[in-house]
Amino acid sequence: MLVLVGPSASGKTQIVQELIKNYNMKKLVTYTTRPMRVGEVDGKDYHFITVDEFKQKIDNNFFIEYVEYNNNYYGTSRSDLSDDKVVILEPTGLKHYIKEARDLIKVVVLRCSKNVLGI
C-alpha cells in the first residue's frame, strides 16, 4: 500500500488521481462521521457512518488509526489495507500505520518550495 504525506497544495490529490488512472491503484476509502457534502458518494469518497457506529468500531479495534477533527471522526479500517491501494495521510495517522502495519506500506513524503505552495 502506498501512503502519501505532504503539506496542503503539494500535489497529493493529483498524484493519487494519476496512480488510480494509469497504474490500476485504488483509493483507500476511509470512514467519517461528518455529513456528506454535495457531490460526494458514500463508499467512494468516504464511508459515512454515525458517531455511535464509529465509537462501536473503535471499541471493536476496527480502525488502524482514527482521529477527531472539527467535531467529526475520521478513520481507516484495518481490513481495507492492501497492496493495490493508495491513501493520503496526516503525519499523526502515518505514525499509527508505521506502528501497526509497517510491512504493508510504502511511504512517500512530498516536499515543495514555498514558491510552489504559494506562500
Stockholm file with secondary structure:
# STOCKHOLM 1.0

chainA/1-119         MLVLVGPSASGKTQIVQELIKNYNMKKLVTYTTRPMRVGEVDGKDYHFITVDEFKQKIDNNFFIEYVEYNNNYYGTSRSDLSDDKVVILEPTGLKHYIKEARDLIKVVVLRCSKNVLGI
#=GR chainA/1-119 SS CEEEECCTTSSHHHHHHHHHHHHCCEECCCEECSCCCTTCCBTTTBEECCHHHHHHHHHTTCEEEEEEETTEEEEEEGGGCCTTEEEECCHHHHHHHHHHHGGGCEEEECCCCHHHHTC
#=GC SS_cons         CEEEECCTTSSHHHHHHHHHHHHCCEECCCEECSCCCTTCCBTTTBEECCHHHHHHHHHTTCEEEEEEETTEEEEEEGGGCCTTEEEECCHHHHHHHHHHHGGGCEEEECCCCHHHHTC
//
